[in-house]
């Protein structure tokens, strides 16, 4: 067929388990080898688990092992906007061989639309914007909710540094919260 682009719509169709590095690594190596051997650009679509709408998107939000993002050349994430249920924003969360152009201060803002002549849902580009404009504002969540989120992320084996980056606190502030005796 001499195709130059391969789109895999939903990574879980290739491999059910990608949570652990030993599951994700062989899959990503095979895709990388196939791309190199056949001169392909491969777009792999993966889903994110439920996430806190106050946190910026990062490659840590990818469902499965972080090994998935370690082996890709670039990764983008699509976030739901809290401004309007029909808005989405697209952010670059990883790049290997290019400058970071579409970070949290320069996201694509799009509207979900259904074409007049097709029955397919797509994105209509509206503008470039800031990611924080589409997130739940931190003052909307209480300290108790924030602390519960920190404890949950810690149970998921995320480091204080990663939690801090995702919540918007220093890693030392996160560690102080984790070190406090918890109410039972």
PyMOL CGO cylinders between C-alpha atoms (Angstrom):
from pymol import cmd
from pymol.cgo import CYLINDER

trace = [
    CYLINDER, 0.00, 0.00, 0.00, 3.04, 2.28, 0.46, 0.3, 1, 1, 1, 1, 1, 1,
    CYLINDER, 3.04, 2.28, 0.46, 1.34, 4.08, 3.35, 0.3, 1, 1, 1, 1, 1, 1,
    CYLINDER, 1.34, 4.08, 3.35, 3.52, 6.60, 5.17, 0.3, 1, 1, 1, 1, 1, 1,
    CYLINDER, 3.52, 6.60, 5.17, 1.23, 7.14, 8.16, 0.3, 1, 1, 1, 1, 1, 1,
    CYLINDER, 1.23, 7.14, 8.16, -0.19, 4.51, 10.51, 0.3, 1, 1, 1, 1, 1, 1,
    CYLINDER, -0.19, 4.51, 10.51, -2.89, 5.48, 13.01, 0.3, 1, 1, 1, 1, 1, 1,
    CYLINDER, -2.89, 5.48, 13.01, -3.61, 3.14, 15.89, 0.3, 1, 1, 1, 1, 1, 1,
    CYLINDER, -3.61, 3.14, 15.89, -6.87, 4.20, 17.45, 0.3, 1, 1, 1, 1, 1, 1,
    CYLINDER, -6.87, 4.20, 17.45, -6.59, 2.97, 20.97, 0.3, 1, 1, 1, 1, 1, 1,
    CYLINDER, -6.59, 2.97, 20.97, -3.42, 1.40, 22.24, 0.3, 1, 1, 1, 1, 1, 1,
    CYLINDER, -3.42, 1.40, 22.24, -5.36, -1.16, 24.30, 0.3, 1, 1, 1, 1, 1, 1,
    CYLINDER, -5.36, -1.16, 24.30, -6.35, -2.92, 21.07, 0.3, 1, 1, 1, 1, 1, 1,
    CYLINDER, -6.35, -2.92, 21.07, -2.69, -3.89, 20.64, 0.3, 1, 1, 1, 1, 1, 1,
    CYLINDER, -2.69, -3.89, 20.64, -1.92, -4.82, 24.21, 0.3, 1, 1, 1, 1, 1, 1,
    CYLINDER, -1.92, -4.82, 24.21, -4.26, -4.99, 27.20, 0.3, 1, 1, 1, 1, 1, 1,
    CYLINDER, -4.26, -4.99, 27.20, -1.54, -4.52, 29.79, 0.3, 1, 1, 1, 1, 1, 1,
    CYLINDER, -1.54, -4.52, 29.79, 0.68, -1.44, 29.55, 0.3, 1, 1, 1, 1, 1, 1,
    CYLINDER, 0.68, -1.44, 29.55, 0.78, -0.46, 33.22, 0.3, 1, 1, 1, 1, 1, 1,
    CYLINDER, 0.78, -0.46, 33.22, 4.14, -2.07, 33.89, 0.3, 1, 1, 1, 1, 1, 1,
    CYLINDER, 4.14, -2.07, 33.89, 7.39, -1.25, 32.11, 0.3, 1, 1, 1, 1, 1, 1,
    CYLINDER, 7.39, -1.25, 32.11, 7.99, -4.89, 31.17, 0.3, 1, 1, 1, 1, 1, 1,
    CYLINDER, 7.99, -4.89, 31.17, 4.64, -4.88, 29.31, 0.3, 1, 1, 1, 1, 1, 1,
    CYLINDER, 4.64, -4.88, 29.31, 5.00, -1.48, 27.64, 0.3, 1, 1, 1, 1, 1, 1,
    CYLINDER, 5.00, -1.48, 27.64, 8.66, -1.68, 26.61, 0.3, 1, 1, 1, 1, 1, 1,
    CYLINDER, 8.66, -1.68, 26.61, 8.38, -4.53, 24.02, 0.3, 1, 1, 1, 1, 1, 1,
    CYLINDER, 8.38, -4.53, 24.02, 5.33, -2.93, 22.40, 0.3, 1, 1, 1, 1, 1, 1,
    CYLINDER, 5.33, -2.93, 22.40, 6.98, 0.49, 22.05, 0.3, 1, 1, 1, 1, 1, 1,
    CYLINDER, 6.98, 0.49, 22.05, 10.20, -1.08, 20.72, 0.3, 1, 1, 1, 1, 1, 1,
    CYLINDER, 10.20, -1.08, 20.72, 8.23, -3.01, 18.07, 0.3, 1, 1, 1, 1, 1, 1,
    CYLINDER, 8.23, -3.01, 18.07, 6.38, 0.14, 16.97, 0.3, 1, 1, 1, 1, 1, 1,
    CYLINDER, 6.38, 0.14, 16.97, 9.63, 2.11, 16.83, 0.3, 1, 1, 1, 1, 1, 1,
    CYLINDER, 9.63, 2.11, 16.83, 11.31, -0.64, 14.77, 0.3, 1, 1, 1, 1, 1, 1,
    CYLINDER, 11.31, -0.64, 14.77, 8.34, -0.80, 12.39, 0.3, 1, 1, 1, 1, 1, 1,
    CYLINDER, 8.34, -0.80, 12.39, 8.44, 2.98, 11.92, 0.3, 1, 1, 1, 1, 1, 1,
    CYLINDER, 8.44, 2.98, 11.92, 12.17, 2.92, 11.15, 0.3, 1, 1, 1, 1, 1, 1,
    CYLINDER, 12.17, 2.92, 11.15, 12.02, -0.13, 8.86, 0.3, 1, 1, 1, 1, 1, 1,
    CYLINDER, 12.02, -0.13, 8.86, 9.12, 1.13, 6.74, 0.3, 1, 1, 1, 1, 1, 1,
    CYLINDER, 9.12, 1.13, 6.74, 9.68, 4.91, 6.97, 0.3, 1, 1, 1, 1, 1, 1,
    CYLINDER, 9.68, 4.91, 6.97, 6.38, 5.37, 8.80, 0.3, 1, 1, 1, 1, 1, 1,
    CYLINDER, 6.38, 5.37, 8.80, 5.00, 8.06, 11.02, 0.3, 1, 1, 1, 1, 1, 1,
    CYLINDER, 5.00, 8.06, 11.02, 2.92, 6.32, 13.66, 0.3, 1, 1, 1, 1, 1, 1,
    CYLINDER, 2.92, 6.32, 13.66, 0.17, 8.05, 15.62, 0.3, 1, 1, 1, 1, 1, 1,
    CYLINDER, 0.17, 8.05, 15.62, -0.93, 6.02, 18.63, 0.3, 1, 1, 1, 1, 1, 1,
    CYLINDER, -0.93, 6.02, 18.63, -4.02, 7.11, 20.51, 0.3, 1, 1, 1, 1, 1, 1,
    CYLINDER, -4.02, 7.11, 20.51, -4.13, 6.25, 24.20, 0.3, 1, 1, 1, 1, 1, 1,
    CYLINDER, -4.13, 6.25, 24.20, -6.58, 7.27, 26.87, 0.3, 1, 1, 1, 1, 1, 1,
    CYLINDER, -6.58, 7.27, 26.87, -6.01, 8.88, 30.22, 0.3, 1, 1, 1, 1, 1, 1,
    CYLINDER, -6.01, 8.88, 30.22, -7.55, 7.70, 33.46, 0.3, 1, 1, 1, 1, 1, 1,
    CYLINDER, -7.55, 7.70, 33.46, -9.81, 10.03, 35.44, 0.3, 1, 1, 1, 1, 1, 1,
    CYLINDER, -9.81, 10.03, 35.44, -7.76, 13.00, 36.55, 0.3, 1, 1, 1, 1, 1, 1,
    CYLINDER, -7.76, 13.00, 36.55, -8.05, 16.09, 38.69, 0.3, 1, 1, 1, 1, 1, 1,
    CYLINDER, -8.05, 16.09, 38.69, -9.37, 18.96, 36.56, 0.3, 1, 1, 1, 1, 1, 1,
    CYLINDER, -9.37, 18.96, 36.56, -7.23, 21.48, 38.48, 0.3, 1, 1, 1, 1, 1, 1,
    CYLINDER, -7.23, 21.48, 38.48, -3.93, 19.92, 37.40, 0.3, 1, 1, 1, 1, 1, 1,
    CYLINDER, -3.93, 19.92, 37.40, -2.19, 20.77, 34.13, 0.3, 1, 1, 1, 1, 1, 1,
    CYLINDER, -2.19, 20.77, 34.13, -1.85, 17.90, 31.66, 0.3, 1, 1, 1, 1, 1, 1,
    CYLINDER, -1.85, 17.90, 31.66, 1.51, 16.13, 31.64, 0.3, 1, 1, 1, 1, 1, 1,
    CYLINDER, 1.51, 16.13, 31.64, 2.96, 12.96, 30.17, 0.3, 1, 1, 1, 1, 1, 1,
    CYLINDER, 2.96, 12.96, 30.17, 2.39, 11.42, 33.62, 0.3, 1, 1, 1, 1, 1, 1,
    CYLINDER, 2.39, 11.42, 33.62, -1.33, 11.38, 32.80, 0.3, 1, 1, 1, 1, 1, 1,
    CYLINDER, -1.33, 11.38, 32.80, -0.94, 8.80, 30.04, 0.3, 1, 1, 1, 1, 1, 1,
    CYLINDER, -0.94, 8.80, 30.04, -2.71, 5.60, 31.01, 0.3, 1, 1, 1, 1, 1, 1,
    CYLINDER, -2.71, 5.60, 31.01, -0.17, 2.85, 31.48, 0.3, 1, 1, 1, 1, 1, 1,
    CYLINDER, -0.17, 2.85, 31.48, 3.53, 2.81, 32.11, 0.3, 1, 1, 1, 1, 1, 1,
    CYLINDER, 3.53, 2.81, 32.11, 5.60, 5.95, 31.73, 0.3, 1, 1, 1, 1, 1, 1,
    CYLINDER, 5.60, 5.95, 31.73, 7.68, 3.76, 29.41, 0.3, 1, 1, 1, 1, 1, 1,
    CYLINDER, 7.68, 3.76, 29.41, 5.09, 4.51, 26.72, 0.3, 1, 1, 1, 1, 1, 1,
    CYLINDER, 5.09, 4.51, 26.72, 6.06, 8.17, 26.63, 0.3, 1, 1, 1, 1, 1, 1,
    CYLINDER, 6.06, 8.17, 26.63, 9.76, 7.44, 27.12, 0.3, 1, 1, 1, 1, 1, 1,
    CYLINDER, 9.76, 7.44, 27.12, 9.91, 5.73, 23.73, 0.3, 1, 1, 1, 1, 1, 1,
    CYLINDER, 9.91, 5.73, 23.73, 7.82, 8.13, 21.67, 0.3, 1, 1, 1, 1, 1, 1,
    CYLINDER, 7.82, 8.13, 21.67, 9.28, 11.12, 19.88, 0.3, 1, 1, 1, 1, 1, 1,
    CYLINDER, 9.28, 11.12, 19.88, 6.47, 13.47, 20.80, 0.3, 1, 1, 1, 1, 1, 1,
    CYLINDER, 6.47, 13.47, 20.80, 3.21, 13.33, 22.70, 0.3, 1, 1, 1, 1, 1, 1,
    CYLINDER, 3.21, 13.33, 22.70, 0.17, 15.56, 22.81, 0.3, 1, 1, 1, 1, 1, 1,
    CYLINDER, 0.17, 15.56, 22.81, -2.73, 15.45, 25.23, 0.3, 1, 1, 1, 1, 1, 1,
    CYLINDER, -2.73, 15.45, 25.23, -6.30, 16.63, 24.78, 0.3, 1, 1, 1, 1, 1, 1,
    CYLINDER, -6.30, 16.63, 24.78, -7.94, 18.18, 27.83, 0.3, 1, 1, 1, 1, 1, 1,
    CYLINDER, -7.94, 18.18, 27.83, -11.57, 19.03, 28.49, 0.3, 1, 1, 1, 1, 1, 1,
    CYLINDER, -11.57, 19.03, 28.49, -12.13, 22.70, 29.13, 0.3, 1, 1, 1, 1, 1, 1,
    CYLINDER, -12.13, 22.70, 29.13, -14.12, 23.75, 32.16, 0.3, 1, 1, 1, 1, 1, 1,
    CYLINDER, -14.12, 23.75, 32.16, -15.16, 26.92, 30.30, 0.3, 1, 1, 1, 1, 1, 1,
    CYLINDER, -15.16, 26.92, 30.30, -17.58, 25.05, 28.03, 0.3, 1, 1, 1, 1, 1, 1,
    CYLINDER, -17.58, 25.05, 28.03, -18.44, 21.37, 27.61, 0.3, 1, 1, 1, 1, 1, 1,
    CYLINDER, -18.44, 21.37, 27.61, -17.83, 21.64, 23.84, 0.3, 1, 1, 1, 1, 1, 1,
    CYLINDER, -17.83, 21.64, 23.84, -14.29, 23.03, 24.19, 0.3, 1, 1, 1, 1, 1, 1,
    CYLINDER, -14.29, 23.03, 24.19, -11.06, 21.03, 24.24, 0.3, 1, 1, 1, 1, 1, 1,
    CYLINDER, -11.06, 21.03, 24.24, -7.47, 22.14, 24.42, 0.3, 1, 1, 1, 1, 1, 1,
    CYLINDER, -7.47, 22.14, 24.42, -4.46, 20.38, 22.93, 0.3, 1, 1, 1, 1, 1, 1,
    CYLINDER, -4.46, 20.38, 22.93, -1.09, 20.54, 24.66, 0.3, 1, 1, 1, 1, 1, 1,
    CYLINDER, -1.09, 20.54, 24.66, 2.35, 19.19, 23.77, 0.3, 1, 1, 1, 1, 1, 1,
    CYLINDER, 2.35, 19.19, 23.77, 3.48, 17.10, 26.75, 0.3, 1, 1, 1, 1, 1, 1,
    CYLINDER, 3.48, 17.10, 26.75, 6.66, 15.60, 25.28, 0.3, 1, 1, 1, 1, 1, 1,
    CYLINDER, 6.66, 15.60, 25.28, 9.05, 16.38, 22.46, 0.3, 1, 1, 1, 1, 1, 1,
    CYLINDER, 9.05, 16.38, 22.46, 12.36, 14.81, 21.63, 0.3, 1, 1, 1, 1, 1, 1,
    CYLINDER, 12.36, 14.81, 21.63, 13.74, 16.37, 18.46, 0.3, 1, 1, 1, 1, 1, 1,
    CYLINDER, 13.74, 16.37, 18.46, 12.08, 19.75, 18.35, 0.3, 1, 1, 1, 1, 1, 1,
    CYLINDER, 12.08, 19.75, 18.35, 11.51, 22.80, 20.50, 0.3, 1, 1, 1, 1, 1, 1,
    CYLINDER, 11.51, 22.80, 20.50, 8.59, 22.82, 22.90, 0.3, 1, 1, 1, 1, 1, 1,
    CYLINDER, 8.59, 22.82, 22.90, 6.10, 25.07, 21.14, 0.3, 1, 1, 1, 1, 1, 1,
    CYLINDER, 6.10, 25.07, 21.14, 2.70, 24.10, 22.50, 0.3, 1, 1, 1, 1, 1, 1,
    CYLINDER, 2.70, 24.10, 22.50, 3.15, 24.05, 26.26, 0.3, 1, 1, 1, 1, 1, 1,
    CYLINDER, 3.15, 24.05, 26.26, 0.75, 25.32, 28.94, 0.3, 1, 1, 1, 1, 1, 1,
    CYLINDER, 0.75, 25.32, 28.94, 1.20, 28.90, 27.76, 0.3, 1, 1, 1, 1, 1, 1,
    CYLINDER, 1.20, 28.90, 27.76, 0.39, 28.12, 24.14, 0.3, 1, 1, 1, 1, 1, 1,
    CYLINDER, 0.39, 28.12, 24.14, -2.35, 25.48, 23.78, 0.3, 1, 1, 1, 1, 1, 1,
    CYLINDER, -2.35, 25.48, 23.78, -4.67, 24.92, 20.83, 0.3, 1, 1, 1, 1, 1, 1,
    CYLINDER, -4.67, 24.92, 20.83, -8.26, 25.71, 21.81, 0.3, 1, 1, 1, 1, 1, 1,
    CYLINDER, -8.26, 25.71, 21.81, -10.80, 23.82, 19.73, 0.3, 1, 1, 1, 1, 1, 1,
    CYLINDER, -10.80, 23.82, 19.73, -14.53, 23.25, 19.62, 0.3, 1, 1, 1, 1, 1, 1,
    CYLINDER, -14.53, 23.25, 19.62, -16.01, 19.80, 19.15, 0.3, 1, 1, 1, 1, 1, 1,
    CYLINDER, -16.01, 19.80, 19.15, -18.15, 20.00, 16.03, 0.3, 1, 1, 1, 1, 1, 1,
    CYLINDER, -18.15, 20.00, 16.03, -20.06, 17.67, 13.80, 0.3, 1, 1, 1, 1, 1, 1,
    CYLINDER, -20.06, 17.67, 13.80, -19.58, 18.37, 10.11, 0.3, 1, 1, 1, 1, 1, 1,
    CYLINDER, -19.58, 18.37, 10.11, -22.64, 19.44, 8.16, 0.3, 1, 1, 1, 1, 1, 1,
    CYLINDER, -22.64, 19.44, 8.16, -22.06, 16.87, 5.43, 0.3, 1, 1, 1, 1, 1, 1,
    CYLINDER, -22.06, 16.87, 5.43, -20.40, 14.10, 7.45, 0.3, 1, 1, 1, 1, 1, 1,
    CYLINDER, -20.40, 14.10, 7.45, -21.49, 12.28, 10.56, 0.3, 1, 1, 1, 1, 1, 1,
    CYLINDER, -21.49, 12.28, 10.56, -18.08, 12.58, 12.18, 0.3, 1, 1, 1, 1, 1, 1,
    CYLINDER, -18.08, 12.58, 12.18, -17.16, 14.65, 15.21, 0.3, 1, 1, 1, 1, 1, 1,
    CYLINDER, -17.16, 14.65, 15.21, -14.04, 16.73, 14.79, 0.3, 1, 1, 1, 1, 1, 1,
    CYLINDER, -14.04, 16.73, 14.79, -12.19, 19.74, 16.12, 0.3, 1, 1, 1, 1, 1, 1,
    CYLINDER, -12.19, 19.74, 16.12, -12.66, 23.26, 14.85, 0.3, 1, 1, 1, 1, 1, 1,
    CYLINDER, -12.66, 23.26, 14.85, -9.64, 25.40, 15.74, 0.3, 1, 1, 1, 1, 1, 1,
    CYLINDER, -9.64, 25.40, 15.74, -10.66, 28.58, 17.58, 0.3, 1, 1, 1, 1, 1, 1,
    CYLINDER, -10.66, 28.58, 17.58, -7.52, 30.18, 19.00, 0.3, 1, 1, 1, 1, 1, 1,
    CYLINDER, -7.52, 30.18, 19.00, -4.29, 29.71, 20.92, 0.3, 1, 1, 1, 1, 1, 1,
    CYLINDER, -4.29, 29.71, 20.92, -4.65, 30.10, 24.66, 0.3, 1, 1, 1, 1, 1, 1,
    CYLINDER, -4.65, 30.10, 24.66, -3.36, 29.35, 28.14, 0.3, 1, 1, 1, 1, 1, 1,
    CYLINDER, -3.36, 29.35, 28.14, -4.01, 25.98, 29.74, 0.3, 1, 1, 1, 1, 1, 1,
    CYLINDER, -4.01, 25.98, 29.74, -4.83, 27.49, 33.14, 0.3, 1, 1, 1, 1, 1, 1,
    CYLINDER, -4.83, 27.49, 33.14, -7.89, 29.20, 31.60, 0.3, 1, 1, 1, 1, 1, 1,
    CYLINDER, -7.89, 29.20, 31.60, -9.40, 25.75, 31.02, 0.3, 1, 1, 1, 1, 1, 1,
    CYLINDER, -9.40, 25.75, 31.02, -8.58, 24.21, 34.41, 0.3, 1, 1, 1, 1, 1, 1,
    CYLINDER, -8.58, 24.21, 34.41, -10.58, 24.21, 37.61, 0.3, 1, 1, 1, 1, 1, 1,
    CYLINDER, -10.58, 24.21, 37.61, -9.10, 27.03, 39.64, 0.3, 1, 1, 1, 1, 1, 1,
    CYLINDER, -9.10, 27.03, 39.64, -7.24, 25.88, 42.73, 0.3, 1, 1, 1, 1, 1, 1,
    CYLINDER, -7.24, 25.88, 42.73, -9.17, 28.20, 45.00, 0.3, 1, 1, 1, 1, 1, 1,
    CYLINDER, -9.17, 28.20, 45.00, -12.25, 26.17, 44.08, 0.3, 1, 1, 1, 1, 1, 1,
    CYLINDER, -12.25, 26.17, 44.08, -10.96, 23.16, 45.98, 0.3, 1, 1, 1, 1, 1, 1,
    CYLINDER, -10.96, 23.16, 45.98, -10.53, 23.10, 49.73, 0.3, 1, 1, 1, 1, 1, 1,
    CYLINDER, -10.53, 23.10, 49.73, -7.30, 22.29, 51.50, 0.3, 1, 1, 1, 1, 1, 1,
    CYLINDER, -7.30, 22.29, 51.50, -8.89, 19.06, 52.69, 0.3, 1, 1, 1, 1, 1, 1,
    CYLINDER, -8.89, 19.06, 52.69, -9.70, 18.01, 49.12, 0.3, 1, 1, 1, 1, 1, 1,
    CYLINDER, -9.70, 18.01, 49.12, -6.18, 18.95, 48.02, 0.3, 1, 1, 1, 1, 1, 1,
    CYLINDER, -6.18, 18.95, 48.02, -4.65, 16.94, 50.88, 0.3, 1, 1, 1, 1, 1, 1,
    CYLINDER, -4.65, 16.94, 50.88, -6.83, 13.92, 50.01, 0.3, 1, 1, 1, 1, 1, 1,
    CYLINDER, -6.83, 13.92, 50.01, -5.67, 14.19, 46.40, 0.3, 1, 1, 1, 1, 1, 1,
    CYLINDER, -5.67, 14.19, 46.40, -2.03, 14.30, 47.56, 0.3, 1, 1, 1, 1, 1, 1,
    CYLINDER, -2.03, 14.30, 47.56, -2.54, 11.19, 49.69, 0.3, 1, 1, 1, 1, 1, 1,
    CYLINDER, -2.54, 11.19, 49.69, -4.23, 9.38, 46.80, 0.3, 1, 1, 1, 1, 1, 1,
    CYLINDER, -4.23, 9.38, 46.80, -1.37, 10.25, 44.43, 0.3, 1, 1, 1, 1, 1, 1,
    CYLINDER, -1.37, 10.25, 44.43, 1.16, 9.13, 47.06, 0.3, 1, 1, 1, 1, 1, 1,
    CYLINDER, 1.16, 9.13, 47.06, -0.63, 5.76, 47.32, 0.3, 1, 1, 1, 1, 1, 1,
    CYLINDER, -0.63, 5.76, 47.32, -0.25, 5.52, 43.53, 0.3, 1, 1, 1, 1, 1, 1,
    CYLINDER, -0.25, 5.52, 43.53, 3.52, 5.65, 44.23, 0.3, 1, 1, 1, 1, 1, 1,
    CYLINDER, 3.52, 5.65, 44.23, 4.07, 9.13, 42.80, 0.3, 1, 1, 1, 1, 1, 1,
    CYLINDER, 4.07, 9.13, 42.80, 6.99, 11.02, 44.29, 0.3, 1, 1, 1, 1, 1, 1,
    CYLINDER, 6.99, 11.02, 44.29, 6.59, 14.25, 46.25, 0.3, 1, 1, 1, 1, 1, 1,
    CYLINDER, 6.59, 14.25, 46.25, 8.27, 16.09, 43.39, 0.3, 1, 1, 1, 1, 1, 1,
    CYLINDER, 8.27, 16.09, 43.39, 5.84, 14.72, 40.76, 0.3, 1, 1, 1, 1, 1, 1,
    CYLINDER, 5.84, 14.72, 40.76, 2.84, 15.36, 43.03, 0.3, 1, 1, 1, 1, 1, 1,
    CYLINDER, 2.84, 15.36, 43.03, 4.04, 18.91, 43.62, 0.3, 1, 1, 1, 1, 1, 1,
    CYLINDER, 4.04, 18.91, 43.62, 4.42, 19.57, 39.89, 0.3, 1, 1, 1, 1, 1, 1,
    CYLINDER, 4.42, 19.57, 39.89, 0.92, 18.26, 39.21, 0.3, 1, 1, 1, 1, 1, 1,
    CYLINDER, 0.92, 18.26, 39.21, -0.78, 20.04, 42.12, 0.3, 1, 1, 1, 1, 1, 1,
    CYLINDER, -0.78, 20.04, 42.12, 1.15, 23.29, 41.93, 0.3, 1, 1, 1, 1, 1, 1,
    CYLINDER, 1.15, 23.29, 41.93, 3.02, 23.02, 45.24, 0.3, 1, 1, 1, 1, 1, 1,
    CYLINDER, 3.02, 23.02, 45.24, 6.69, 22.63, 46.09, 0.3, 1, 1, 1, 1, 1, 1,
    CYLINDER, 6.69, 22.63, 46.09, 7.83, 19.08, 46.82, 0.3, 1, 1, 1, 1, 1, 1,
    CYLINDER, 7.83, 19.08, 46.82, 8.67, 20.15, 50.38, 0.3, 1, 1, 1, 1, 1, 1,
    CYLINDER, 8.67, 20.15, 50.38, 5.09, 21.41, 50.93, 0.3, 1, 1, 1, 1, 1, 1,
    CYLINDER, 5.09, 21.41, 50.93, 3.78, 18.07, 49.63, 0.3, 1, 1, 1, 1, 1, 1,
    CYLINDER, 3.78, 18.07, 49.63, 6.13, 16.19, 51.94, 0.3, 1, 1, 1, 1, 1, 1,
    CYLINDER, 6.13, 16.19, 51.94, 4.91, 18.22, 54.96, 0.3, 1, 1, 1, 1, 1, 1,
    CYLINDER, 4.91, 18.22, 54.96, 1.33, 17.22, 54.14, 0.3, 1, 1, 1, 1, 1, 1,
    CYLINDER, 1.33, 17.22, 54.14, 2.37, 13.58, 53.77, 0.3, 1, 1, 1, 1, 1, 1,
    CYLINDER, 2.37, 13.58, 53.77, 4.28, 13.68, 57.07, 0.3, 1, 1, 1, 1, 1, 1,
    CYLINDER, 4.28, 13.68, 57.07, 1.25, 14.97, 59.04, 0.3, 1, 1, 1, 1, 1, 1,
    CYLINDER, 1.25, 14.97, 59.04, -0.56, 12.30, 61.05, 0.3, 1, 1, 1, 1, 1, 1,
    CYLINDER, -0.56, 12.30, 61.05, -3.76, 11.41, 59.20, 0.3, 1, 1, 1, 1, 1, 1,
    CYLINDER, -3.76, 11.41, 59.20, -7.20, 11.37, 60.83, 0.3, 1, 1, 1, 1, 1, 1,
    CYLINDER, -7.20, 11.37, 60.83, -8.68, 7.90, 60.95, 0.3, 1, 1, 1, 1, 1, 1,
]
cmd.load_cgo(trace, "trace")
